[in-house]
Amino acid sequence: MDYEPIVKQFLESLGYHVEKITEDESESPDFLISDDQFSYVLELKTKFPSSEELEDRTRVLDSGEIHNIHELVINKNRLSGIIRKAGDQLRRYDDEELLRLV
């Protein structure tokens, strides 16, 4: 599923001006976002739970309990790789005056 239009619409509903950054062969951030005071670049990453994790979450929530997710971000797991790649994409964007968001 393409989440970019959903994220763009959400940010615009909050009053931000949102521009999709044109993709080329060098991976760059997804959006340039601005308001009256600040500008940001956003790299959108998604991560979804496995079917087993979804079943566990549903079971816990259906019982009325609070479901907690504990996932370590260490240098050698998939999540850290996703975050590292997002950071690389954000660093490639030339403007130094922007706040960078993942």
N, CA, C and O atoms as a Tinker XYZ file with bonds, in Angstrom:
   408  protein
     1  N      0.843000   -1.177000    0.000000    73     2
     2  CA     0.000000    0.000000    0.000000    64     1     3
     3  C      0.895000    1.250000    0.000000    63     2     4     5
     4  O      1.917000    1.293000    0.684000    81     3
     5  N      0.501000    2.240000   -0.760000    73     3     6
     6  CA     1.252000    3.490000   -0.854000    64     5     7
     7  C      0.769000    4.448000    0.238000    63     6     8     9
     8  O     -0.340000    4.977000    0.159000    81     7
     9  N      1.598000    4.665000    1.247000    73     7    10
    10  CA     1.218000    5.511000    2.370000    64     9    11
    11  C      1.532000    6.991000    2.154000    63    10    12    13
    12  O      1.092000    7.834000    2.936000    81    11
    13  N      2.283000    7.314000    1.109000    73    11    14
    14  CA     2.659000    8.708000    0.886000    64    13    15
    15  C      1.456000    9.642000    0.747000    63    14    16    17
    16  O      1.453000   10.701000    1.374000    81    15
    17  N      0.428000    9.297000   -0.051000    73    15    18
    18  CA    -0.723000   10.208000   -0.136000    64    17    19
    19  C     -1.436000   10.408000    1.202000    63    18    20    21
    20  O     -1.923000   11.500000    1.494000    81    19
    21  N     -1.492000    9.359000    2.002000    73    19    22
    22  CA    -2.148000    9.452000    3.312000    64    21    23
    23  C     -1.370000   10.392000    4.227000    63    22    24    25
    24  O     -1.958000   11.242000    4.895000    81    23
    25  N     -0.041000   10.238000    4.255000    73    23    26
    26  CA     0.806000   11.088000    5.092000    64    25    27
    27  C      0.726000   12.536000    4.618000    63    26    28    29
    28  O      0.625000   13.453000    5.433000    81    27
    29  N      0.772000   12.741000    3.306000    73    27    30
    30  CA     0.681000   14.091000    2.740000    64    29    31
    31  C     -0.637000   14.749000    3.136000    63    30    32    33
    32  O     -0.647000   15.895000    3.585000    81    31
    33  N     -1.736000   14.040000    2.975000    73    31    34
    34  CA    -3.051000   14.578000    3.334000    64    33    35
    35  C     -3.137000   14.893000    4.826000    63    34    36    37
    36  O     -3.692000   15.924000    5.207000    81    35
    37  N     -2.597000   14.022000    5.668000    73    35    38
    38  CA    -2.610000   14.260000    7.106000    64    37    39
    39  C     -1.847000   15.526000    7.466000    63    38    40    41
    40  O     -2.351000   16.366000    8.212000    81    39
    41  N     -0.629000   15.668000    6.938000    73    39    42
    42  CA     0.180000   16.850000    7.249000    64    41    43
    43  C     -0.486000   18.128000    6.734000    63    42    44    45
    44  O     -0.451000   19.159000    7.407000    81    43
    45  N     -1.086000   18.067000    5.558000    73    43    46
    46  CA    -1.792000   19.235000    5.024000    64    45    47
    47  C     -3.006000   19.588000    5.888000    63    46    48    49
    48  O     -3.340000   20.763000    6.039000    81    47
    49  N     -3.662000   18.579000    6.451000    73    47    50
    50  CA    -4.811000   18.847000    7.328000    64    49    51
    51  C     -4.389000   19.563000    8.605000    63    50    52    53
    52  O     -5.207000   20.205000    9.263000    81    51
    53  N     -3.105000   19.451000    8.954000    73    51    54
    54  CA    -2.565000   20.154000   10.123000    64    53    55
    55  C     -2.072000   21.557000    9.767000    63    54    56    57
    56  O     -1.595000   22.291000   10.633000    81    55
    57  N     -2.189000   21.925000    8.494000    73    55    58
    58  CA    -1.811000   23.262000    8.055000    64    57    59
    59  C     -0.441000   23.383000    7.433000    63    58    60    61
    60  O      0.002000   24.494000    7.140000    81    59
    61  N      0.246000   22.272000    7.224000    73    59    62
    62  CA     1.570000   22.311000    6.609000    64    61    63
    63  C      1.445000   22.348000    5.085000    63    62    64    65
    64  O      0.488000   21.827000    4.512000    81    63
    65  N      2.427000   22.971000    4.449000    73    63    66
    66  CA     2.569000   22.885000    2.999000    64    65    67
    67  C      3.483000   21.695000    2.744000    63    66    68    69
    68  O      4.578000   21.621000    3.302000    81    67
    69  N      3.038000   20.766000    1.905000    73    67    70
    70  CA     3.774000   19.514000    1.696000    64    69    71
    71  C      4.041000   19.335000    0.209000    63    70    72    73
    72  O      3.119000   19.352000   -0.606000    81    71
    73  N      5.317000   19.164000   -0.133000    73    71    74
    74  CA     5.714000   18.900000   -1.511000    64    73    75
    75  C      6.402000   17.549000   -1.578000    63    74    76    77
    76  O      7.271000   17.244000   -0.761000    81    75
    77  N      6.009000   16.742000   -2.552000    73    75    78
    78  CA     6.695000   15.476000   -2.806000    64    77    79
    79  C      8.024000   15.788000   -3.487000    63    78    80    81
    80  O      8.051000   16.507000   -4.485000    81    79
    81  N      9.112000   15.262000   -2.966000    73    79    82
    82  CA    10.420000   15.457000   -3.570000    64    81    83
    83  C     10.563000   14.452000   -4.713000    63    82    84    85
    84  O     10.346000   13.253000   -4.533000    81    83
    85  N     10.929000   14.955000   -5.879000    73    83    86
    86  CA    11.065000   14.109000   -7.060000    64    85    87
    87  C     12.126000   13.049000   -6.837000    63    86    88    89
    88  O     13.233000   13.339000   -6.382000    81    87
    89  N     11.771000   11.822000   -7.164000    73    87    90
    90  CA    12.700000   10.712000   -6.992000    64    89    91
    91  C     13.603000   10.596000   -8.206000    63    90    92    93
    92  O     13.159000   10.761000   -9.343000    81    91
    93  N     14.861000   10.314000   -7.957000    73    91    94
    94  CA    15.796000   10.016000   -9.037000    64    93    95
    95  C     16.627000    8.818000   -8.608000    63    94    96    97
    96  O     16.291000    8.150000   -7.630000    81    95
    97  N     17.709000    8.538000   -9.329000    73    95    98
    98  CA    18.496000    7.356000   -8.979000    64    97    99
    99  C     19.201000    7.453000   -7.634000    63    98   100   101
   100  O     19.502000    6.430000   -7.020000    81    99
   101  N     19.471000    8.681000   -7.163000    73    99   102
   102  CA    20.013000    8.823000   -5.806000    64   101   103
   103  C     18.829000    8.931000   -4.858000    63   102   104   105
   104  O     17.956000    9.783000   -5.026000    81   103
   105  N     18.813000    8.077000   -3.883000    73   103   106
   106  CA    17.676000    8.062000   -2.970000    64   105   107
   107  C     17.671000    9.324000   -2.125000    63   106   108   109
   108  O     18.674000    9.667000   -1.498000    81   107
   109  N     16.537000   10.014000   -2.112000    73   107   110
   110  CA    16.395000   11.264000   -1.369000    64   109   111
   111  C     15.188000   11.148000   -0.443000    63   110   112   113
   112  O     14.434000   10.179000   -0.528000    81   111
   113  N     14.999000   12.129000    0.440000    73   111   114
   114  CA    13.814000   12.105000    1.299000    64   113   115
   115  C     12.530000   12.160000    0.463000    63   114   116   117
   116  O     12.567000   12.471000   -0.727000    81   115
   117  N     11.417000   11.860000    1.092000    73   115   118
   118  CA    10.140000   11.806000    0.383000    64   117   119
   119  C      9.438000   13.153000    0.273000    63   118   120   121
   120  O      8.851000   13.466000   -0.763000    81   119
   121  N      9.495000   13.959000    1.347000    73   119   122
   122  CA     8.713000   15.186000    1.371000    64   121   123
   123  C      9.512000   16.382000    1.867000    63   122   124   125
   124  O     10.400000   16.251000    2.709000    81   123
   125  N      9.179000   17.546000    1.330000    73   123   126
   126  CA     9.610000   18.832000    1.860000    64   125   127
   127  C      8.370000   19.445000    2.490000    63   126   128   129
   128  O      7.358000   19.638000    1.816000    81   127
   129  N      8.444000   19.749000    3.763000    73   127   130
   130  CA     7.290000   20.215000    4.538000    64   129   131
   131  C      7.639000   21.575000    5.119000    63   130   132   133
   132  O      8.762000   21.789000    5.574000    81   131
   133  N      6.679000   22.496000    5.105000    73   131   134
   134  CA     6.946000   23.809000    5.692000    64   133   135
   135  C      5.689000   24.380000    6.338000    63   134   136   137
   136  O      4.561000   24.020000    6.005000    81   135
   137  N      5.937000   25.280000    7.270000    73   135   138
   138  CA     4.870000   26.078000    7.858000    64   137   139
   139  C      5.372000   27.519000    7.889000    63   138   140   141
   140  O      6.318000   27.851000    7.175000    81   139
   141  N      4.772000   28.364000    8.684000    73   139   142
   142  CA     5.164000   29.774000    8.709000    64   141   143
   143  C      6.541000   30.012000    9.313000    63   142   144   145
   144  O      7.133000   31.070000    9.100000    81   143
   145  N      7.057000   29.047000   10.061000    73   143   146
   146  CA     8.328000   29.249000   10.758000    64   145   147
   147  C      9.458000   28.333000   10.308000    63   146   148   149
   148  O     10.611000   28.761000   10.247000    81   147
   149  N      9.148000   27.089000    9.995000    73   147   150
   150  CA    10.191000   26.098000    9.799000    64   149   151
   151  C      9.974000   25.298000    8.518000    63   150   152   153
   152  O      8.880000   25.266000    7.955000    81   151
   153  N     11.042000   24.662000    8.084000    73   151   154
   154  CA    10.981000   23.718000    6.966000    64   153   155
   155  C     11.614000   22.404000    7.407000    63   154   156   157
   156  O     12.548000   22.383000    8.208000    81   155
   157  N     11.092000   21.321000    6.873000    73   155   158
   158  CA    11.512000   19.984000    7.263000    64   157   159
   159  C     11.656000   19.124000    6.017000    63   158   160   161
   160  O     11.016000   19.392000    4.999000    81   159
   161  N     12.480000   18.105000    6.088000    73   159   162
   162  CA    12.444000   17.030000    5.107000    64   161   163
   163  C     12.055000   15.765000    5.860000    63   162   164   165
   164  O     12.483000   15.540000    6.992000    81   163
   165  N     11.244000   14.955000    5.218000    73   163   166
   166  CA    10.718000   13.745000    5.836000    64   165   167
   167  C     11.022000   12.550000    4.954000    63   166   168   169
   168  O     10.718000   12.555000    3.761000    81   167
   169  N     11.616000   11.538000    5.536000    73   167   170
   170  CA    11.776000   10.247000    4.869000    64   169   171
   171  C     10.775000    9.305000    5.518000    63   170   172   173
   172  O     10.861000    9.024000    6.714000    81   171
   173  N      9.838000    8.824000    4.736000    73   171   174
   174  CA     8.784000    7.953000    5.237000    64   173   175
   175  C      9.248000    6.502000    5.174000    63   174   176   177
   176  O      9.625000    6.007000    4.112000    81   175
   177  N      9.217000    5.839000    6.300000    73   175   178
   178  CA     9.511000    4.411000    6.387000    64   177   179
   179  C      8.338000    3.748000    7.087000    63   178   180   181
   180  O      7.753000    4.317000    8.009000    81   179
   181  N      8.000000    2.555000    6.651000    73   179   182
   182  CA     6.933000    1.803000    7.302000    64   181   183
   183  C      7.474000    0.462000    7.753000    63   182   184   185
   184  O      8.340000   -0.125000    7.104000    81   183
   185  N      6.960000   -0.011000    8.860000    73   183   186
   186  CA     7.310000   -1.335000    9.367000    64   185   187
   187  C      6.056000   -1.910000    9.991000    63   186   188   189
   188  O      5.408000   -1.260000   10.811000    81   187
   189  N      5.719000   -3.108000    9.611000    73   187   190
   190  CA     4.491000   -3.722000   10.078000    64   189   191
   191  C      4.790000   -4.990000   10.854000    63   190   192   193
   192  O      5.769000   -5.681000   10.572000    81   191
   193  N      3.952000   -5.296000   11.829000    73   191   194
   194  CA     4.161000   -6.517000   12.604000    64   193   195
   195  C      3.855000   -7.764000   11.778000    63   194   196   197
   196  O      3.115000   -7.717000   10.796000    81   195
   197  N      4.444000   -8.874000   12.203000    73   195   198
   198  CA     4.160000  -10.159000   11.561000    64   197   199
   199  C      2.732000  -10.577000   11.915000    63   198   200   201
   200  O      2.107000   -9.997000   12.804000    81   199
   201  N      2.226000  -11.586000   11.212000    73   199   202
   202  CA     0.871000  -12.064000   11.499000    64   201   203
   203  C      0.771000  -12.599000   12.929000    63   202   204   205
   204  O     -0.266000  -12.449000   13.574000    81   203
   205  N      1.845000  -13.222000   13.426000    73   203   206
   206  CA     1.837000  -13.711000   14.811000    64   205   207
   207  C      1.757000  -12.546000   15.800000    63   206   208   209
   208  O      1.036000  -12.610000   16.795000    81   207
   209  N      2.505000  -11.487000   15.510000    73   207   210
   210  CA     2.458000  -10.305000   16.387000    64   209   211
   211  C      1.080000   -9.664000   16.359000    63   210   212   213
   212  O      0.590000   -9.206000   17.391000    81   211
   213  N      0.450000   -9.626000   15.191000    73   211   214
   214  CA    -0.901000   -9.065000   15.080000    64   213   215
   215  C     -1.909000   -9.887000   15.879000    63   214   216   217
   216  O     -2.767000   -9.334000   16.567000    81   215
   217  N     -1.798000  -11.200000   15.783000    73   215   218
   218  CA    -2.694000  -12.078000   16.547000    64   217   219
   219  C     -2.519000  -11.869000   18.041000    63   218   220   221
   220  O     -3.501000  -11.789000   18.780000    81   219
   221  N     -1.266000  -11.779000   18.490000    73   219   222
   222  CA    -0.993000  -11.552000   19.908000    64   221   223
   223  C     -1.555000  -10.202000   20.352000    63   222   224   225
   224  O     -2.179000  -10.109000   21.408000    81   223
   225  N     -1.340000   -9.166000   19.559000    73   223   226
   226  CA    -1.846000   -7.839000   19.906000    64   225   227
   227  C     -3.367000   -7.858000   19.996000    63   226   228   229
   228  O     -3.935000   -7.310000   20.940000    81   227
   229  N     -4.030000   -8.477000   19.033000    73   227   230
   230  CA    -5.495000   -8.554000   19.047000    64   229   231
   231  C     -5.994000   -9.285000   20.283000    63   230   232   233
   232  O     -6.940000   -8.843000   20.935000    81   231
   233  N     -5.359000  -10.398000   20.601000    73   231   234
   234  CA    -5.756000  -11.178000   21.785000    64   233   235
   235  C     -5.634000  -10.347000   23.052000    63   234   236   237
   236  O     -6.543000  -10.338000   23.883000    81   235
   237  N     -4.512000   -9.648000   23.202000    73   235   238
   238  CA    -4.276000   -8.838000   24.409000    64   237   239
   239  C     -5.266000   -7.677000   24.478000    63   238   240   241
   240  O     -5.863000   -7.432000   25.526000    81   239
   241  N     -5.441000   -6.968000   23.373000    73   239   242
   242  CA    -6.351000   -5.821000   23.375000    64   241   243
   243  C     -7.801000   -6.252000   23.577000    63   242   244   245
   244  O     -8.556000   -5.572000   24.271000    81   243
   245  N     -8.195000   -7.366000   22.981000    73   243   246
   246  CA    -9.564000   -7.876000   23.154000    64   245   247
   247  C     -9.845000   -8.283000   24.590000    63   246   248   249
   248  O    -10.998000   -8.291000   25.021000    81   247
   249  N     -8.795000   -8.621000   25.332000    73   247   250
   250  CA    -8.977000   -8.986000   26.734000    64   249   251
   251  C     -9.052000   -7.748000   27.637000    63   250   252   253
   252  O     -9.263000   -7.869000   28.843000    81   251
   253  N     -8.880000   -6.575000   27.053000    73   251   254
   254  CA    -8.955000   -5.338000   27.829000    64   253   255
   255  C     -7.627000   -4.892000   28.405000    63   254   256   257
   256  O     -7.570000   -3.905000   29.138000    81   255
   257  N     -6.572000   -5.594000   28.088000    73   255   258
   258  CA    -5.246000   -5.264000   28.594000    64   257   259
   259  C     -4.531000   -4.301000   27.653000    63   258   260   261
   260  O     -5.003000   -4.025000   26.550000    81   259
   261  N     -3.393000   -3.799000   28.102000    73   259   262
   262  CA    -2.549000   -2.913000   27.299000    64   261   263
   263  C     -1.502000   -3.770000   26.603000    63   262   264   265
   264  O     -0.846000   -4.603000   27.228000    81   263
   265  N     -1.356000   -3.555000   25.310000    73   263   266
   266  CA    -0.362000   -4.302000   24.543000    64   265   267
   267  C      0.902000   -3.464000   24.410000    63   266   268   269
   268  O      0.853000   -2.320000   23.956000    81   267
   269  N      2.018000   -4.029000   24.801000    73   267   270
   270  CA     3.309000   -3.350000   24.696000    64   269   271
   271  C      4.130000   -3.970000   23.585000    63   270   272   273
   272  O      4.069000   -5.176000   23.345000    81   271
   273  N      4.899000   -3.130000   22.911000    73   271   274
   274  CA     5.825000   -3.617000   21.895000    64   273   275
   275  C      7.225000   -3.247000   22.354000    63   274   276   277
   276  O      7.518000   -2.082000   22.621000    81   275
   277  N      8.072000   -4.238000   22.441000    73   275   278
   278  CA     9.460000   -4.025000   22.824000    64   277   279
   279  C     10.338000   -4.519000   21.684000    63   278   280   281
   280  O     10.386000   -5.715000   21.400000    81   279
   281  N     11.021000   -3.603000   21.043000    73   279   282
   282  CA    11.913000   -3.999000   19.955000    64   281   283
   283  C     13.195000   -3.193000   20.087000    63   282   284   285
   284  O     13.180000   -1.964000   20.032000    81   283
   285  N     14.284000   -3.892000   20.259000    73   283   286
   286  CA    15.566000   -3.234000   20.400000    64   285   287
   287  C     16.052000   -2.710000   19.054000    63   286   288   289
   288  O     15.882000   -3.356000   18.021000    81   287
   289  N     16.647000   -1.546000   19.088000    73   287   290
   290  CA    17.295000   -1.012000   17.894000    64   289   291
   291  C     18.793000   -1.130000   18.149000    63   290   292   293
   292  O     19.396000   -0.299000   18.829000    81   291
   293  N     19.371000   -2.178000   17.588000    73   291   294
   294  CA    20.800000   -2.397000   17.730000    64   293   295
   295  C     21.422000   -2.371000   16.343000    63   294   296   297
   296  O     20.706000   -2.437000   15.344000    81   295
   297  N     22.723000   -2.277000   16.269000    73   295   298
   298  CA    23.408000   -2.104000   14.993000    64   297   299
   299  C     23.246000   -3.261000   14.015000    63   298   300   301
   300  O     23.577000   -3.111000   12.839000    81   299
   301  N     22.754000   -4.392000   14.459000    73   299   302
   302  CA    22.756000   -5.560000   13.577000    64   301   303
   303  C     21.364000   -6.097000   13.269000    63   302   304   305
   304  O     21.250000   -7.219000   12.775000    81   303
   305  N     20.306000   -5.348000   13.539000    73   303   306
   306  CA    18.998000   -5.891000   13.191000    64   305   307
   307  C     18.350000   -5.098000   12.067000    63   306   308   309
   308  O     18.850000   -4.046000   11.671000    81   307
   309  N     17.232000   -5.609000   11.555000    73   307   310
   310  CA    16.566000   -5.030000   10.387000    64   309   311
   311  C     16.104000   -3.596000   10.661000    63   310   312   313
   312  O     16.240000   -2.729000    9.798000    81   311
   313  N     15.571000   -3.346000   11.832000    73   311   314
   314  CA    15.063000   -2.005000   12.158000    64   313   315
   315  C     16.182000   -0.973000   12.137000    63   314   316   317
   316  O     15.991000    0.136000   11.636000    81   315
   317  N     17.330000   -1.318000   12.667000    73   315   318
   318  CA    18.444000   -0.364000   12.648000    64   317   319
   319  C     18.899000   -0.100000   11.213000    63   318   320   321
   320  O     19.319000    1.012000   10.893000    81   319
   321  N     18.819000   -1.108000   10.348000    73   319   322
   322  CA    19.177000   -0.919000    8.942000    64   321   323
   323  C     18.224000    0.035000    8.237000    63   322   324   325
   324  O     18.647000    0.860000    7.428000    81   323
   325  N     16.940000   -0.081000    8.547000    73   323   326
   326  CA    15.937000    0.825000    7.968000    64   325   327
   327  C     16.198000    2.251000    8.423000    63   326   328   329
   328  O     16.140000    3.182000    7.620000    81   327
   329  N     16.481000    2.424000    9.693000    73   327   330
   330  CA    16.741000    3.757000   10.239000    64   329   331
   331  C     18.036000    4.329000    9.658000    63   330   332   333
   332  O     18.104000    5.514000    9.334000    81   331
   333  N     19.047000    3.496000    9.530000    73   331   334
   334  CA    20.325000    3.948000    8.965000    64   333   335
   335  C     20.135000    4.417000    7.515000    63   334   336   337
   336  O     20.672000    5.452000    7.122000    81   335
   337  N     19.378000    3.661000    6.730000    73   335   338
   338  CA    19.118000    4.040000    5.344000    64   337   339
   339  C     18.347000    5.363000    5.282000    63   338   340   341
   340  O     18.657000    6.219000    4.453000    81   339
   341  N     17.361000    5.532000    6.139000    73   339   342
   342  CA    16.610000    6.793000    6.179000    64   341   343
   343  C     17.531000    7.961000    6.512000    63   342   344   345
   344  O     17.427000    9.029000    5.909000    81   343
   345  N     18.427000    7.760000    7.466000    73   343   346
   346  CA    19.386000    8.807000    7.817000    64   345   347
   347  C     20.286000    9.169000    6.653000    63   346   348   349
   348  O     20.577000   10.344000    6.428000    81   347
   349  N     20.725000    8.169000    5.916000    73   347   350
   350  CA    21.560000    8.427000    4.728000    64   349   351
   351  C     20.795000    9.247000    3.695000    63   350   352   353
   352  O     21.348000   10.175000    3.105000    81   351
   353  N     19.531000    8.911000    3.476000    73   351   354
   354  CA    18.723000    9.643000    2.512000    64   353   355
   355  C     18.540000   11.103000    2.950000    63   354   356   357
   356  O     18.598000   12.017000    2.127000    81   355
   357  N     18.323000   11.307000    4.234000    73   355   358
   358  CA    18.134000   12.670000    4.742000    64   357   359
   359  C     19.414000   13.489000    4.635000    63   358   360   361
   360  O     19.367000   14.681000    4.334000    81   359
   361  N     20.558000   12.853000    4.881000    73   359   362
   362  CA    21.835000   13.572000    4.792000    64   361   363
   363  C     22.162000   13.988000    3.363000    63   362   364   365
   364  O     22.874000   14.971000    3.157000    81   363
   365  N     21.661000   13.266000    2.384000    73   363   366
   366  CA    21.927000   13.606000    0.986000    64   365   367
   367  C     21.209000   14.877000    0.536000    63   366   368   369
   368  O     21.575000   15.469000   -0.479000    81   367
   369  N     20.198000   15.296000    1.278000    73   367   370
   370  CA    19.463000   16.503000    0.898000    64   369   371
   371  C     20.318000   17.706000    1.279000    63   370   372   373
   372  O     20.718000   17.833000    2.437000    81   371
   373  N     20.606000   18.589000    0.328000    73   371   374
   374  CA    21.637000   19.607000    0.479000    64   373   375
   375  C     21.379000   20.710000    1.502000    63   374   376   377
   376  O     22.323000   21.172000    2.142000    81   375
   377  N     20.162000   21.135000    1.671000    73   375   378
   378  CA    19.887000   22.305000    2.509000    64   377   379
   379  C     20.202000   22.020000    3.974000    63   378   380   381
   380  O     19.645000   21.096000    4.566000    81   379
   381  N     21.090000   22.812000    4.553000    73   379   382
   382  CA    21.510000   22.603000    5.948000    64   381   383
   383  C     20.542000   23.185000    6.967000    63   382   384   385
   384  O     20.646000   22.880000    8.155000    81   383
   385  N     19.600000   24.019000    6.526000    73   383   386
   386  CA    18.703000   24.718000    7.439000    64   385   387
   387  C     17.422000   23.951000    7.732000    63   386   388   389
   388  O     16.499000   24.500000    8.335000    81   387
   389  N     17.351000   22.711000    7.324000    73   387   390
   390  CA    16.124000   21.938000    7.478000    64   389   391
   391  C     16.222000   20.952000    8.634000    63   390   392   393
   392  O     17.281000   20.383000    8.900000    81   391
   393  N     15.107000   20.764000    9.306000    73   391   394
   394  CA    15.011000   19.705000   10.292000    64   393   395
   395  C     14.694000   18.417000    9.538000    63   394   396   397
   396  O     13.832000   18.402000    8.660000    81   395
   397  N     15.386000   17.351000    9.880000    73   395   398
   398  CA    15.219000   16.084000    9.176000    64   397   399
   399  C     14.443000   15.104000   10.053000    63   398   400   401
   400  O     14.764000   14.909000   11.226000    81   399
   401  N     13.410000   14.488000    9.460000    73   399   402
   402  CA    12.516000   13.593000   10.206000    64   401   403
   403  C     12.399000   12.237000    9.511000    63   402   404   405
   404  O     12.372000   12.160000    8.283000    81   403
   405  N     12.330000   11.177000   10.303000    73   403   406
   406  CA    12.037000    9.837000    9.775000    64   405   407
   407  C     10.678000    9.460000   10.307000    63   406   408
   408  O     10.181000    8.372000   10.016000    81   407
